[in-house]
Amino acid sequence: MTIETPLTKMLQIKYPIIGAPMFLVSNEEMVMAISEAGGIGTIPSLNFRPAEEFTNALKRIKAKTQKPIGVNIIVNQSNRRAEDDLKSALDQGVELFITSLGSPKKVIELAHKNNAKVLCDVTNLEHALKVQDLGADGVIAVGSGAGGHAGPISPVVLINWLKQKLDIPVVAAGGIANGATMAAMHALGASGVSVGTRFIASTEAKIDSAYKQAIVSSSPEDIVMTTRLSGTPAAVIKTPYIEKVGVDLPLYLKILKNQKWSKKYIVPLIHYLGSKSLEEAASQPTWKSVWSAGQSVGLIHDIKPCQKIIEDMVSEYAACLKQLPPLK
């Protein structure tokens, strides 16, 4: 069984399922397992430090799978490794790049010279049109309900809206964890889905067990948006620590972030402090739990291998199509 869409044709994959690149969660084993199962596994370059370890990780992945893989490049000014990481990924033959939080112009130019494809995270039409004009091969429409830096628009509206306005494929992100939600996104015009939170509760995820258990036991109502991690709204699980510190930047940081003279210093500082909080919570038990996740936690009830996750999504997708009410 295969599911053929513009995305699967573009990337030469069996199923239109992207294992979303998750900061501090995605790893080599997850990438390989998702790609081998027929989707495409991706990973943030910044999950590996120092930069040399990123290159080594790509070599190890490429030695173990012939399937396409993807890399996420943060393209704003706070990521001083962007250019070097892009070069390393191109040298290792990475087939897909996902850009976020900045202009993808350089990534698109260099990736296309290497016959690689570029999908750009977007949350609105304005940004989607800009990256289309720059030559992006598609967009990942990040709607409300997504983990990490979720957009404000319902995916039910965002996907269909972008599909009507763009000439390039639209991939849905936000609230997708099973075959029914995948089918819903395709019905709206998506060419594929980007799935993150579901893969946090996988056997391949090398994170603290408490994080996985939080994914399984949380409901959509447990997800809150916070600006404390990066200055940009991000979705996390409401924990006692999050309730204690609140979800807004301290007033002094908010003021400094909006001042021209201090912005270039404060924004990287906010990113750094937020990254350290995520790193500590993901790797070890701590009362300062900051766990990134989307509203699809309510649809996740177990921890299982990535291959099984994809197999179940595909079988559920097929069953969902058969269950749709026929016209009479």
Disulfide bonds with the S-S distance in Angstrom:
none
